[in-house]
């Protein structure tokens, strides 16, 4: 799950890049882009990808919350997703 403030722009970019990385890692996953008001959907998430500014708003969760510094950096995404899911 990719979370941002509005659920359109940055989480959409993160979603697409996460899907590309997961495909390269041969990991099958459903990636959803949502905004903070849709956190109810995050209850079933295994992993939440977001920026540092939204971590506190996500609150307590069983998901692995991964902070992504650069949503366009597929190397960062690869490293962090592989550490979480690999």
N, CA, C and O atoms as a Maestro MAE file, in Angstrom:
{
 s_m_m2io_version
 :::
 2.0.0
}

f_m_ct {
 s_m_title
 :::
 protein
 m_atom[344] {
  # First column is atom index #
  i_m_mmod_type
  r_m_x_coord
  r_m_y_coord
  r_m_z_coord
  i_m_residue_number
  s_m_chain_name
  s_m_pdb_residue_name
  s_m_pdb_atom_name
  i_m_atomic_number
  :::
  1 25 0.847 -1.159 0.000 1 A "UNK " " N  " 7
  2 3 0.000 0.000 0.000 1 A "UNK " " CA " 6
  3 2 0.897 1.228 0.000 1 A "UNK " " C  " 6
  4 15 1.861 1.293 0.763 1 A "UNK " " O  " 8
  5 25 0.594 2.181 -0.832 2 A "UNK " " N  " 7
  6 3 1.329 3.439 -0.907 2 A "UNK " " CA " 6
  7 2 0.422 4.549 -0.391 2 A "UNK " " C  " 6
  8 15 -0.693 4.724 -0.882 2 A "UNK " " O  " 8
  9 25 0.896 5.293 0.592 3 A "UNK " " N  " 7
  10 3 0.070 6.319 1.225 3 A "UNK " " CA " 6
  11 2 0.693 7.702 1.061 3 A "UNK " " C  " 6
  12 15 1.897 7.883 1.247 3 A "UNK " " O  " 8
  13 25 -0.151 8.677 0.709 4 A "UNK " " N  " 7
  14 3 0.262 10.081 0.679 4 A "UNK " " CA " 6
  15 2 -0.894 10.934 1.184 4 A "UNK " " C  " 6
  16 15 -1.924 10.402 1.599 4 A "UNK " " O  " 8
  17 25 -0.733 12.228 1.150 5 A "UNK " " N  " 7
  18 3 -1.746 13.133 1.684 5 A "UNK " " CA " 6
  19 2 -3.030 13.170 0.888 5 A "UNK " " C  " 6
  20 15 -4.110 13.295 1.466 5 A "UNK " " O  " 8
  21 25 -2.937 13.062 -0.440 6 A "UNK " " N  " 7
  22 3 -4.130 13.159 -1.274 6 A "UNK " " CA " 6
  23 2 -4.511 11.839 -1.937 6 A "UNK " " C  " 6
  24 15 -5.663 11.659 -2.333 6 A "UNK " " O  " 8
  25 25 -3.566 10.921 -2.063 7 A "UNK " " N  " 7
  26 3 -3.860 9.624 -2.670 7 A "UNK " " CA " 6
  27 2 -3.895 9.620 -4.181 7 A "UNK " " C  " 6
  28 15 -4.409 8.686 -4.797 7 A "UNK " " O  " 8
  29 25 -3.348 10.666 -4.781 8 A "UNK " " N  " 7
  30 3 -3.383 10.750 -6.233 8 A "UNK " " CA " 6
  31 2 -1.964 10.796 -6.797 8 A "UNK " " C  " 6
  32 15 -1.537 9.873 -7.491 8 A "UNK " " O  " 8
  33 25 -1.254 11.846 -6.506 9 A "UNK " " N  " 7
  34 3 0.050 12.088 -7.121 9 A "UNK " " CA " 6
  35 2 1.181 11.225 -6.621 9 A "UNK " " C  " 6
  36 15 1.570 10.266 -7.288 9 A "UNK " " O  " 8
  37 25 1.717 11.548 -5.456 10 A "UNK " " N  " 7
  38 3 2.919 10.853 -4.999 10 A "UNK " " CA " 6
  39 2 2.666 9.383 -4.691 10 A "UNK " " C  " 6
  40 15 3.533 8.550 -4.953 10 A "UNK " " O  " 8
  41 25 1.512 9.043 -4.147 11 A "UNK " " N  " 7
  42 3 1.255 7.626 -3.875 11 A "UNK " " CA " 6
  43 2 1.053 6.858 -5.186 11 A "UNK " " C  " 6
  44 15 1.368 5.670 -5.262 11 A "UNK " " O  " 8
  45 25 0.534 7.523 -6.201 12 A "UNK " " N  " 7
  46 3 0.393 6.889 -7.510 12 A "UNK " " CA " 6
  47 2 1.744 6.584 -8.130 12 A "UNK " " C  " 6
  48 15 1.947 5.509 -8.696 12 A "UNK " " O  " 8
  49 25 2.669 7.530 -8.023 13 A "UNK " " N  " 7
  50 3 4.035 7.331 -8.519 13 A "UNK " " CA " 6
  51 2 4.704 6.202 -7.749 13 A "UNK " " C  " 6
  52 15 5.349 5.336 -8.339 13 A "UNK " " O  " 8
  53 25 4.549 6.215 -6.443 14 A "UNK " " N  " 7
  54 3 5.141 5.181 -5.600 14 A "UNK " " CA " 6
  55 2 4.549 3.809 -5.925 14 A "UNK " " C  " 6
  56 15 5.268 2.810 -5.944 14 A "UNK " " O  " 8
  57 25 3.269 3.761 -6.174 15 A "UNK " " N  " 7
  58 3 2.588 2.509 -6.526 15 A "UNK " " CA " 6
  59 2 3.173 1.913 -7.801 15 A "UNK " " C  " 6
  60 15 3.523 0.733 -7.837 15 A "UNK " " O  " 8
  61 25 3.278 2.728 -8.843 16 A "UNK " " N  " 7
  62 3 3.796 2.255 -10.130 16 A "UNK " " CA " 6
  63 2 5.234 1.769 -9.990 16 A "UNK " " C  " 6
  64 15 5.589 0.713 -10.513 16 A "UNK " " O  " 8
  65 25 6.057 2.532 -9.288 17 A "UNK " " N  " 7
  66 3 7.455 2.138 -9.121 17 A "UNK " " CA " 6
  67 2 7.587 0.905 -8.240 17 A "UNK " " C  " 6
  68 15 8.442 0.056 -8.493 17 A "UNK " " O  " 8
  69 25 6.759 0.794 -7.216 18 A "UNK " " N  " 7
  70 3 6.779 -0.402 -6.362 18 A "UNK " " CA " 6
  71 2 6.370 -1.635 -7.172 18 A "UNK " " C  " 6
  72 15 6.966 -2.701 -7.016 18 A "UNK " " O  " 8
  73 25 5.374 -1.501 -8.023 19 A "UNK " " N  " 7
  74 3 4.952 -2.623 -8.868 19 A "UNK " " CA " 6
  75 2 6.088 -3.075 -9.784 19 A "UNK " " C  " 6
  76 15 6.294 -4.274 -9.975 19 A "UNK " " O  " 8
  77 25 6.821 -2.124 -10.349 20 A "UNK " " N  " 7
  78 3 7.954 -2.455 -11.219 20 A "UNK " " CA " 6
  79 2 9.033 -3.209 -10.444 20 A "UNK " " C  " 6
  80 15 9.566 -4.213 -10.916 20 A "UNK " " O  " 8
  81 25 9.342 -2.712 -9.258 21 A "UNK " " N  " 7
  82 3 10.372 -3.339 -8.427 21 A "UNK " " CA " 6
  83 2 9.938 -4.735 -8.002 21 A "UNK " " C  " 6
  84 15 10.725 -5.678 -8.079 21 A "UNK " " O  " 8
  85 25 8.702 -4.876 -7.558 22 A "UNK " " N  " 7
  86 3 8.206 -6.182 -7.129 22 A "UNK " " CA " 6
  87 2 8.237 -7.193 -8.272 22 A "UNK " " C  " 6
  88 15 8.538 -8.368 -8.061 22 A "UNK " " O  " 8
  89 25 7.928 -6.735 -9.467 23 A "UNK " " N  " 7
  90 3 7.973 -7.627 -10.643 23 A "UNK " " CA " 6
  91 2 9.398 -8.103 -10.882 23 A "UNK " " C  " 6
  92 15 9.623 -9.283 -11.151 23 A "UNK " " O  " 8
  93 25 10.374 -7.179 -10.783 24 A "UNK " " N  " 7
  94 3 11.783 -7.546 -10.961 24 A "UNK " " CA " 6
  95 2 12.243 -8.527 -9.877 24 A "UNK " " C  " 6
  96 15 13.075 -9.398 -10.130 24 A "UNK " " O  " 8
  97 25 11.696 -8.376 -8.679 25 A "UNK " " N  " 7
  98 3 12.041 -9.269 -7.569 25 A "UNK " " CA " 6
  99 2 11.259 -10.576 -7.628 25 A "UNK " " C  " 6
  100 15 11.448 -11.460 -6.792 25 A "UNK " " O  " 8
  101 25 10.383 -10.693 -8.616 26 A "UNK " " N  " 7
  102 3 9.525 -11.865 -8.780 26 A "UNK " " CA " 6
  103 2 8.638 -12.092 -7.547 26 A "UNK " " C  " 6
  104 15 8.446 -13.220 -7.093 26 A "UNK " " O  " 8
  105 25 8.109 -10.989 -7.028 27 A "UNK " " N  " 7
  106 3 7.192 -11.030 -5.887 27 A "UNK " " CA " 6
  107 2 5.827 -10.576 -6.370 27 A "UNK " " C  " 6
  108 15 5.675 -9.464 -6.875 27 A "UNK " " O  " 8
  109 25 4.847 -11.431 -6.216 28 A "UNK " " N  " 7
  110 3 3.486 -11.092 -6.624 28 A "UNK " " CA " 6
  111 2 2.798 -10.362 -5.470 28 A "UNK " " C  " 6
  112 15 2.756 -10.857 -4.344 28 A "UNK " " O  " 8
  113 25 2.259 -9.177 -5.769 29 A "UNK " " N  " 7
  114 3 1.601 -8.380 -4.731 29 A "UNK " " CA " 6
  115 2 0.605 -7.420 -5.364 29 A "UNK " " C  " 6
  116 15 0.769 -6.994 -6.507 29 A "UNK " " O  " 8
  117 25 -0.419 -7.091 -4.609 30 A "UNK " " N  " 7
  118 3 -1.358 -6.050 -5.005 30 A "UNK " " CA " 6
  119 2 -0.911 -4.774 -4.321 30 A "UNK " " C  " 6
  120 15 -0.813 -4.722 -3.095 30 A "UNK " " O  " 8
  121 25 -0.638 -3.740 -5.113 31 A "UNK " " N  " 7
  122 3 -0.214 -2.451 -4.574 31 A "UNK " " CA " 6
  123 2 -1.345 -1.457 -4.795 31 A "UNK " " C  " 6
  124 15 -1.837 -1.306 -5.913 31 A "UNK " " O  " 8
  125 25 -1.754 -0.781 -3.731 32 A "UNK " " N  " 7
  126 3 -2.854 0.175 -3.788 32 A "UNK " " CA " 6
  127 2 -2.357 1.549 -3.361 32 A "UNK " " C  " 6
  128 15 -1.606 1.664 -2.392 32 A "UNK " " O  " 8
  129 25 -2.767 2.589 -4.073 33 A "UNK " " N  " 7
  130 3 -2.443 3.971 -3.698 33 A "UNK " " CA " 6
  131 2 -3.639 4.562 -2.970 33 A "UNK " " C  " 6
  132 15 -4.753 4.563 -3.494 33 A "UNK " " O  " 8
  133 25 -3.410 5.064 -1.766 34 A "UNK " " N  " 7
  134 3 -4.493 5.650 -0.979 34 A "UNK " " CA " 6
  135 2 -4.029 6.940 -0.308 34 A "UNK " " C  " 6
  136 15 -2.836 7.231 -0.228 34 A "UNK " " O  " 8
  137 25 -5.004 7.695 0.167 35 A "UNK " " N  " 7
  138 3 -4.692 8.916 0.909 35 A "UNK " " CA " 6
  139 2 -4.904 8.656 2.400 35 A "UNK " " C  " 6
  140 15 -5.469 7.634 2.791 35 A "UNK " " O  " 8
  141 25 -4.453 9.574 3.203 36 A "UNK " " N  " 7
  142 3 -4.511 9.400 4.666 36 A "UNK " " CA " 6
  143 2 -5.910 9.140 5.190 36 A "UNK " " C  " 6
  144 15 -6.067 8.434 6.186 36 A "UNK " " O  " 8
  145 25 -6.917 9.681 4.556 37 A "UNK " " N  " 7
  146 3 -8.288 9.470 5.020 37 A "UNK " " CA " 6
  147 2 -8.769 8.037 4.782 37 A "UNK " " C  " 6
  148 15 -9.831 7.652 5.272 37 A "UNK " " O  " 8
  149 25 -8.002 7.256 4.041 38 A "UNK " " N  " 7
  150 3 -8.372 5.871 3.738 38 A "UNK " " CA " 6
  151 2 -7.536 4.869 4.523 38 A "UNK " " C  " 6
  152 15 -7.358 3.731 4.089 38 A "UNK " " O  " 8
  153 25 -7.033 5.279 5.656 39 A "UNK " " N  " 7
  154 3 -6.172 4.400 6.441 39 A "UNK " " CA " 6
  155 2 -6.865 3.126 6.896 39 A "UNK " " C  " 6
  156 15 -6.198 2.145 7.225 39 A "UNK " " O  " 8
  157 25 -8.170 3.125 6.920 40 A "UNK " " N  " 7
  158 3 -8.917 1.916 7.287 40 A "UNK " " CA " 6
  159 2 -8.520 0.760 6.368 40 A "UNK " " C  " 6
  160 15 -8.477 -0.393 6.798 40 A "UNK " " O  " 8
  161 25 -8.234 1.069 5.116 41 A "UNK " " N  " 7
  162 3 -7.832 0.055 4.151 41 A "UNK " " CA " 6
  163 2 -6.475 -0.549 4.503 41 A "UNK " " C  " 6
  164 15 -6.163 -1.662 4.080 41 A "UNK " " O  " 8
  165 25 -5.676 0.170 5.267 42 A "UNK " " N  " 7
  166 3 -4.321 -0.271 5.596 42 A "UNK " " CA " 6
  167 2 -4.299 -1.399 6.623 42 A "UNK " " C  " 6
  168 15 -3.245 -1.989 6.861 42 A "UNK " " O  " 8
  169 25 -5.422 -1.705 7.226 43 A "UNK " " N  " 7
  170 3 -5.453 -2.758 8.250 43 A "UNK " " CA " 6
  171 2 -5.019 -4.105 7.705 43 A "UNK " " C  " 6
  172 15 -4.428 -4.901 8.434 43 A "UNK " " O  " 8
  173 25 -5.299 -4.377 6.440 44 A "UNK " " N  " 7
  174 3 -4.945 -5.652 5.837 44 A "UNK " " CA " 6
  175 2 -3.598 -5.614 5.113 44 A "UNK " " C  " 6
  176 15 -3.164 -6.623 4.556 44 A "UNK " " O  " 8
  177 25 -2.946 -4.469 5.120 45 A "UNK " " N  " 7
  178 3 -1.690 -4.329 4.387 45 A "UNK " " CA " 6
  179 2 -0.552 -5.046 5.110 45 A "UNK " " C  " 6
  180 15 -0.462 -5.026 6.337 45 A "UNK " " O  " 8
  181 25 0.305 -5.675 4.325 46 A "UNK " " N  " 7
  182 3 1.512 -6.281 4.868 46 A "UNK " " CA " 6
  183 2 2.615 -5.231 4.944 46 A "UNK " " C  " 6
  184 15 3.418 -5.220 5.876 46 A "UNK " " O  " 8
  185 25 2.639 -4.347 3.943 47 A "UNK " " N  " 7
  186 3 3.649 -3.300 3.855 47 A "UNK " " CA " 6
  187 2 2.964 -1.990 3.499 47 A "UNK " " C  " 6
  188 15 2.070 -1.953 2.653 47 A "UNK " " O  " 8
  189 25 3.393 -0.916 4.154 48 A "UNK " " N  " 7
  190 3 2.925 0.430 3.814 48 A "UNK " " CA " 6
  191 2 4.139 1.238 3.403 48 A "UNK " " C  " 6
  192 15 5.097 1.373 4.165 48 A "UNK " " O  " 8
  193 25 4.093 1.774 2.195 49 A "UNK " " N  " 7
  194 3 5.146 2.642 1.678 49 A "UNK " " CA " 6
  195 2 4.675 4.080 1.803 49 A "UNK " " C  " 6
  196 15 3.559 4.406 1.400 49 A "UNK " " O  " 8
  197 25 5.512 4.940 2.356 50 A "UNK " " N  " 7
  198 3 5.116 6.329 2.550 50 A "UNK " " CA " 6
  199 2 6.343 7.206 2.740 50 A "UNK " " C  " 6
  200 15 7.467 6.706 2.786 50 A "UNK " " O  " 8
  201 25 6.132 8.494 2.850 51 A "UNK " " N  " 7
  202 3 7.220 9.421 3.168 51 A "UNK " " CA " 6
  203 2 7.244 9.633 4.681 51 A "UNK " " C  " 6
  204 15 6.275 9.320 5.373 51 A "UNK " " O  " 8
  205 25 8.338 10.158 5.181 52 A "UNK " " N  " 7
  206 3 8.531 10.336 6.624 52 A "UNK " " CA " 6
  207 2 7.443 11.213 7.245 52 A "UNK " " C  " 6
  208 15 7.078 11.015 8.404 52 A "UNK " " O  " 8
  209 25 6.932 12.161 6.499 53 A "UNK " " N  " 7
  210 3 5.952 13.097 7.050 53 A "UNK " " CA " 6
  211 2 4.616 12.453 7.427 53 A "UNK " " C  " 6
  212 15 3.850 13.042 8.190 53 A "UNK " " O  " 8
  213 25 4.321 11.263 6.914 54 A "UNK " " N  " 7
  214 3 3.030 10.627 7.192 54 A "UNK " " CA " 6
  215 2 3.102 9.456 8.175 54 A "UNK " " C  " 6
  216 15 2.072 8.864 8.498 54 A "UNK " " O  " 8
  217 25 4.284 9.119 8.649 55 A "UNK " " N  " 7
  218 3 4.444 7.969 9.548 55 A "UNK " " CA " 6
  219 2 3.602 8.129 10.807 55 A "UNK " " C  " 6
  220 15 2.900 7.194 11.193 55 A "UNK " " O  " 8
  221 25 3.652 9.280 11.452 56 A "UNK " " N  " 7
  222 3 2.880 9.491 12.688 56 A "UNK " " CA " 6
  223 2 1.383 9.409 12.436 56 A "UNK " " C  " 6
  224 15 0.638 8.913 13.281 56 A "UNK " " O  " 8
  225 25 0.938 9.888 11.291 57 A "UNK " " N  " 7
  226 3 -0.494 9.862 10.964 57 A "UNK " " CA " 6
  227 2 -0.991 8.430 10.738 57 A "UNK " " C  " 6
  228 15 -2.166 8.142 10.966 57 A "UNK " " O  " 8
  229 25 -0.121 7.549 10.300 58 A "UNK " " N  " 7
  230 3 -0.503 6.154 10.081 58 A "UNK " " CA " 6
  231 2 -0.813 5.479 11.414 58 A "UNK " " C  " 6
  232 15 -1.736 4.670 11.508 58 A "UNK " " O  " 8
  233 25 -0.049 5.812 12.425 59 A "UNK " " N  " 7
  234 3 -0.309 5.272 13.753 59 A "UNK " " CA " 6
  235 2 0.049 3.807 13.884 59 A "UNK " " C  " 6
  236 15 0.866 3.284 13.126 59 A "UNK " " O  " 8
  237 25 -0.567 3.152 14.849 60 A "UNK " " N  " 7
  238 3 -0.273 1.762 15.164 60 A "UNK " " CA " 6
  239 2 -0.832 0.844 14.076 60 A "UNK " " C  " 6
  240 15 -1.992 0.956 13.679 60 A "UNK " " O  " 8
  241 25 0.019 -0.060 13.611 61 A "UNK " " N  " 7
  242 3 -0.377 -0.992 12.561 61 A "UNK " " CA " 6
  243 2 0.493 -2.237 12.649 61 A "UNK " " C  " 6
  244 15 1.612 -2.185 13.158 61 A "UNK " " O  " 8
  245 25 -0.015 -3.336 12.161 62 A "UNK " " N  " 7
  246 3 0.766 -4.563 12.087 62 A "UNK " " CA " 6
  247 2 1.602 -4.610 10.809 62 A "UNK " " C  " 6
  248 15 2.463 -5.477 10.658 62 A "UNK " " O  " 8
  249 25 1.348 -3.686 9.898 63 A "UNK " " N  " 7
  250 3 2.087 -3.624 8.636 63 A "UNK " " CA " 6
  251 2 3.507 -3.120 8.874 63 A "UNK " " C  " 6
  252 15 3.775 -2.415 9.847 63 A "UNK " " O  " 8
  253 25 4.394 -3.485 7.986 64 A "UNK " " N  " 7
  254 3 5.753 -2.966 7.993 64 A "UNK " " CA " 6
  255 2 5.709 -1.606 7.295 64 A "UNK " " C  " 6
  256 15 5.498 -1.540 6.084 64 A "UNK " " O  " 8
  257 25 5.906 -0.527 8.044 65 A "UNK " " N  " 7
  258 3 5.880 0.821 7.466 65 A "UNK " " CA " 6
  259 2 7.279 1.153 6.967 65 A "UNK " " C  " 6
  260 15 8.237 1.215 7.738 65 A "UNK " " O  " 8
  261 25 7.372 1.363 5.670 66 A "UNK " " N  " 7
  262 3 8.658 1.646 5.033 66 A "UNK " " CA " 6
  263 2 8.660 3.096 4.558 66 A "UNK " " C  " 6
  264 15 7.820 3.503 3.756 66 A "UNK " " O  " 8
  265 25 9.609 3.858 5.062 67 A "UNK " " N  " 7
  266 3 9.749 5.261 4.655 67 A "UNK " " CA " 6
  267 2 10.615 5.314 3.406 67 A "UNK " " C  " 6
  268 15 11.743 4.820 3.390 67 A "UNK " " O  " 8
  269 25 10.074 5.916 2.373 68 A "UNK " " N  " 7
  270 3 10.780 6.083 1.106 68 A "UNK " " CA " 6
  271 2 11.166 7.557 0.965 68 A "UNK " " C  " 6
  272 15 10.310 8.441 1.009 68 A "UNK " " O  " 8
  273 25 12.455 7.804 0.797 69 A "UNK " " N  " 7
  274 3 12.957 9.173 0.674 69 A "UNK " " CA " 6
  275 2 12.722 9.745 -0.726 69 A "UNK " " C  " 6
  276 15 12.335 10.904 -0.880 69 A "UNK " " O  " 8
  277 25 12.966 8.904 -1.753 70 A "UNK " " N  " 7
  278 3 12.847 9.359 -3.132 70 A "UNK " " CA " 6
  279 2 11.948 8.385 -3.886 70 A "UNK " " C  " 6
  280 15 12.365 7.269 -4.198 70 A "UNK " " O  " 8
  281 25 10.733 8.793 -4.176 71 A "UNK " " N  " 7
  282 3 9.750 7.915 -4.808 71 A "UNK " " CA " 6
  283 2 10.155 7.468 -6.207 71 A "UNK " " C  " 6
  284 15 9.589 6.511 -6.735 71 A "UNK " " O  " 8
  285 25 11.123 8.145 -6.816 72 A "UNK " " N  " 7
  286 3 11.581 7.805 -8.157 72 A "UNK " " CA " 6
  287 2 12.803 6.882 -8.140 72 A "UNK " " C  " 6
  288 15 13.214 6.382 -9.187 72 A "UNK " " O  " 8
  289 25 13.378 6.657 -6.968 73 A "UNK " " N  " 7
  290 3 14.602 5.866 -6.836 73 A "UNK " " CA " 6
  291 2 14.256 4.385 -6.704 73 A "UNK " " C  " 6
  292 15 13.957 3.907 -5.610 73 A "UNK " " O  " 8
  293 25 14.299 3.670 -7.812 74 A "UNK " " N  " 7
  294 3 13.944 2.257 -7.776 74 A "UNK " " CA " 6
  295 2 14.982 1.427 -7.021 74 A "UNK " " C  " 6
  296 15 14.659 0.350 -6.520 74 A "UNK " " O  " 8
  297 25 16.212 1.908 -6.933 75 A "UNK " " N  " 7
  298 3 17.215 1.202 -6.137 75 A "UNK " " CA " 6
  299 2 16.851 1.240 -4.659 75 A "UNK " " C  " 6
  300 15 16.976 0.232 -3.963 75 A "UNK " " O  " 8
  301 25 16.401 2.395 -4.174 76 A "UNK " " N  " 7
  302 3 15.961 2.509 -2.782 76 A "UNK " " CA " 6
  303 2 14.757 1.607 -2.531 76 A "UNK " " C  " 6
  304 15 14.707 0.894 -1.528 76 A "UNK " " O  " 8
  305 25 13.798 1.641 -3.436 77 A "UNK " " N  " 7
  306 3 12.619 0.782 -3.307 77 A "UNK " " CA " 6
  307 2 13.005 -0.703 -3.306 77 A "UNK " " C  " 6
  308 15 12.496 -1.484 -2.503 77 A "UNK " " O  " 8
  309 25 13.895 -1.074 -4.201 78 A "UNK " " N  " 7
  310 3 14.342 -2.461 -4.280 78 A "UNK " " CA " 6
  311 2 14.977 -2.901 -2.964 78 A "UNK " " C  " 6
  312 15 14.638 -3.950 -2.416 78 A "UNK " " O  " 8
  313 25 15.887 -2.097 -2.476 79 A "UNK " " N  " 7
  314 3 16.591 -2.416 -1.227 79 A "UNK " " CA " 6
  315 2 15.623 -2.573 -0.059 79 A "UNK " " C  " 6
  316 15 15.716 -3.534 0.705 79 A "UNK " " O  " 8
  317 25 14.704 -1.637 0.076 80 A "UNK " " N  " 7
  318 3 13.803 -1.639 1.228 80 A "UNK " " CA " 6
  319 2 12.715 -2.712 1.114 80 A "UNK " " C  " 6
  320 15 12.357 -3.333 2.115 80 A "UNK " " O  " 8
  321 25 12.193 -2.934 -0.083 81 A "UNK " " N  " 7
  322 3 11.189 -3.978 -0.260 81 A "UNK " " CA " 6
  323 2 11.809 -5.374 -0.118 81 A "UNK " " C  " 6
  324 15 11.193 -6.276 0.450 81 A "UNK " " O  " 8
  325 25 12.999 -5.540 -0.623 82 A "UNK " " N  " 7
  326 3 13.676 -6.817 -0.496 82 A "UNK " " CA " 6
  327 2 13.974 -7.134 0.970 82 A "UNK " " C  " 6
  328 15 13.855 -8.282 1.398 82 A "UNK " " O  " 8
  329 25 14.360 -6.113 1.736 83 A "UNK " " N  " 7
  330 3 14.630 -6.314 3.168 83 A "UNK " " CA " 6
  331 2 13.340 -6.676 3.913 83 A "UNK " " C  " 6
  332 15 13.363 -7.474 4.850 83 A "UNK " " O  " 8
  333 25 12.237 -6.095 3.498 84 A "UNK " " N  " 7
  334 3 10.960 -6.338 4.169 84 A "UNK " " CA " 6
  335 2 10.322 -7.659 3.756 84 A "UNK " " C  " 6
  336 15 9.795 -8.389 4.595 84 A "UNK " " O  " 8
  337 25 10.372 -7.962 2.469 85 A "UNK " " N  " 7
  338 3 9.635 -9.109 1.943 85 A "UNK " " CA " 6
  339 2 10.513 -10.299 1.577 85 A "UNK " " C  " 6
  340 15 10.024 -11.421 1.444 85 A "UNK " " O  " 8
  341 25 11.817 -10.049 1.414 86 A "UNK " " N  " 7
  342 3 12.707 -11.093 0.924 86 A "UNK " " CA " 6
  343 2 13.043 -12.082 1.955 86 A "UNK " " C  " 6
  344 15 13.787 -13.025 1.686 86 A "UNK " " O  " 8
  :::
 }
 m_bond[343] {
  # First column is bond index #
  i_m_from
  i_m_to
  i_m_order
  :::
  1 1 2 1
  2 2 3 1
  3 3 4 2
  4 3 5 1
  5 5 6 1
  6 6 7 1
  7 7 8 2
  8 7 9 1
  9 9 10 1
  10 10 11 1
  11 11 12 2
  12 11 13 1
  13 13 14 1
  14 14 15 1
  15 15 16 2
  16 15 17 1
  17 17 18 1
  18 18 19 1
  19 19 20 2
  20 19 21 1
  21 21 22 1
  22 22 23 1
  23 23 24 2
  24 23 25 1
  25 25 26 1
  26 26 27 1
  27 27 28 2
  28 27 29 1
  29 29 30 1
  30 30 31 1
  31 31 32 2
  32 31 33 1
  33 33 34 1
  34 34 35 1
  35 35 36 2
  36 35 37 1
  37 37 38 1
  38 38 39 1
  39 39 40 2
  40 39 41 1
  41 41 42 1
  42 42 43 1
  43 43 44 2
  44 43 45 1
  45 45 46 1
  46 46 47 1
  47 47 48 2
  48 47 49 1
  49 49 50 1
  50 50 51 1
  51 51 52 2
  52 51 53 1
  53 53 54 1
  54 54 55 1
  55 55 56 2
  56 55 57 1
  57 57 58 1
  58 58 59 1
  59 59 60 2
  60 59 61 1
  61 61 62 1
  62 62 63 1
  63 63 64 2
  64 63 65 1
  65 65 66 1
  66 66 67 1
  67 67 68 2
  68 67 69 1
  69 69 70 1
  70 70 71 1
  71 71 72 2
  72 71 73 1
  73 73 74 1
  74 74 75 1
  75 75 76 2
  76 75 77 1
  77 77 78 1
  78 78 79 1
  79 79 80 2
  80 79 81 1
  81 81 82 1
  82 82 83 1
  83 83 84 2
  84 83 85 1
  85 85 86 1
  86 86 87 1
  87 87 88 2
  88 87 89 1
  89 89 90 1
  90 90 91 1
  91 91 92 2
  92 91 93 1
  93 93 94 1
  94 94 95 1
  95 95 96 2
  96 95 97 1
  97 97 98 1
  98 98 99 1
  99 99 100 2
  100 99 101 1
  101 101 102 1
  102 102 103 1
  103 103 104 2
  104 103 105 1
  105 105 106 1
  106 106 107 1
  107 107 108 2
  108 107 109 1
  109 109 110 1
  110 110 111 1
  111 111 112 2
  112 111 113 1
  113 113 114 1
  114 114 115 1
  115 115 116 2
  116 115 117 1
  117 117 118 1
  118 118 119 1
  119 119 120 2
  120 119 121 1
  121 121 122 1
  122 122 123 1
  123 123 124 2
  124 123 125 1
  125 125 126 1
  126 126 127 1
  127 127 128 2
  128 127 129 1
  129 129 130 1
  130 130 131 1
  131 131 132 2
  132 131 133 1
  133 133 134 1
  134 134 135 1
  135 135 136 2
  136 135 137 1
  137 137 138 1
  138 138 139 1
  139 139 140 2
  140 139 141 1
  141 141 142 1
  142 142 143 1
  143 143 144 2
  144 143 145 1
  145 145 146 1
  146 146 147 1
  147 147 148 2
  148 147 149 1
  149 149 150 1
  150 150 151 1
  151 151 152 2
  152 151 153 1
  153 153 154 1
  154 154 155 1
  155 155 156 2
  156 155 157 1
  157 157 158 1
  158 158 159 1
  159 159 160 2
  160 159 161 1
  161 161 162 1
  162 162 163 1
  163 163 164 2
  164 163 165 1
  165 165 166 1
  166 166 167 1
  167 167 168 2
  168 167 169 1
  169 169 170 1
  170 170 171 1
  171 171 172 2
  172 171 173 1
  173 173 174 1
  174 174 175 1
  175 175 176 2
  176 175 177 1
  177 177 178 1
  178 178 179 1
  179 179 180 2
  180 179 181 1
  181 181 182 1
  182 182 183 1
  183 183 184 2
  184 183 185 1
  185 185 186 1
  186 186 187 1
  187 187 188 2
  188 187 189 1
  189 189 190 1
  190 190 191 1
  191 191 192 2
  192 191 193 1
  193 193 194 1
  194 194 195 1
  195 195 196 2
  196 195 197 1
  197 197 198 1
  198 198 199 1
  199 199 200 2
  200 199 201 1
  201 201 202 1
  202 202 203 1
  203 203 204 2
  204 203 205 1
  205 205 206 1
  206 206 207 1
  207 207 208 2
  208 207 209 1
  209 209 210 1
  210 210 211 1
  211 211 212 2
  212 211 213 1
  213 213 214 1
  214 214 215 1
  215 215 216 2
  216 215 217 1
  217 217 218 1
  218 218 219 1
  219 219 220 2
  220 219 221 1
  221 221 222 1
  222 222 223 1
  223 223 224 2
  224 223 225 1
  225 225 226 1
  226 226 227 1
  227 227 228 2
  228 227 229 1
  229 229 230 1
  230 230 231 1
  231 231 232 2
  232 231 233 1
  233 233 234 1
  234 234 235 1
  235 235 236 2
  236 235 237 1
  237 237 238 1
  238 238 239 1
  239 239 240 2
  240 239 241 1
  241 241 242 1
  242 242 243 1
  243 243 244 2
  244 243 245 1
  245 245 246 1
  246 246 247 1
  247 247 248 2
  248 247 249 1
  249 249 250 1
  250 250 251 1
  251 251 252 2
  252 251 253 1
  253 253 254 1
  254 254 255 1
  255 255 256 2
  256 255 257 1
  257 257 258 1
  258 258 259 1
  259 259 260 2
  260 259 261 1
  261 261 262 1
  262 262 263 1
  263 263 264 2
  264 263 265 1
  265 265 266 1
  266 266 267 1
  267 267 268 2
  268 267 269 1
  269 269 270 1
  270 270 271 1
  271 271 272 2
  272 271 273 1
  273 273 274 1
  274 274 275 1
  275 275 276 2
  276 275 277 1
  277 277 278 1
  278 278 279 1
  279 279 280 2
  280 279 281 1
  281 281 282 1
  282 282 283 1
  283 283 284 2
  284 283 285 1
  285 285 286 1
  286 286 287 1
  287 287 288 2
  288 287 289 1
  289 289 290 1
  290 290 291 1
  291 291 292 2
  292 291 293 1
  293 293 294 1
  294 294 295 1
  295 295 296 2
  296 295 297 1
  297 297 298 1
  298 298 299 1
  299 299 300 2
  300 299 301 1
  301 301 302 1
  302 302 303 1
  303 303 304 2
  304 303 305 1
  305 305 306 1
  306 306 307 1
  307 307 308 2
  308 307 309 1
  309 309 310 1
  310 310 311 1
  311 311 312 2
  312 311 313 1
  313 313 314 1
  314 314 315 1
  315 315 316 2
  316 315 317 1
  317 317 318 1
  318 318 319 1
  319 319 320 2
  320 319 321 1
  321 321 322 1
  322 322 323 1
  323 323 324 2
  324 323 325 1
  325 325 326 1
  326 326 327 1
  327 327 328 2
  328 327 329 1
  329 329 330 1
  330 330 331 1
  331 331 332 2
  332 331 333 1
  333 333 334 1
  334 334 335 1
  335 335 336 2
  336 335 337 1
  337 337 338 1
  338 338 339 1
  339 339 340 2
  340 339 341 1
  341 341 342 1
  342 342 343 1
  343 343 344 2
  :::
 }
}
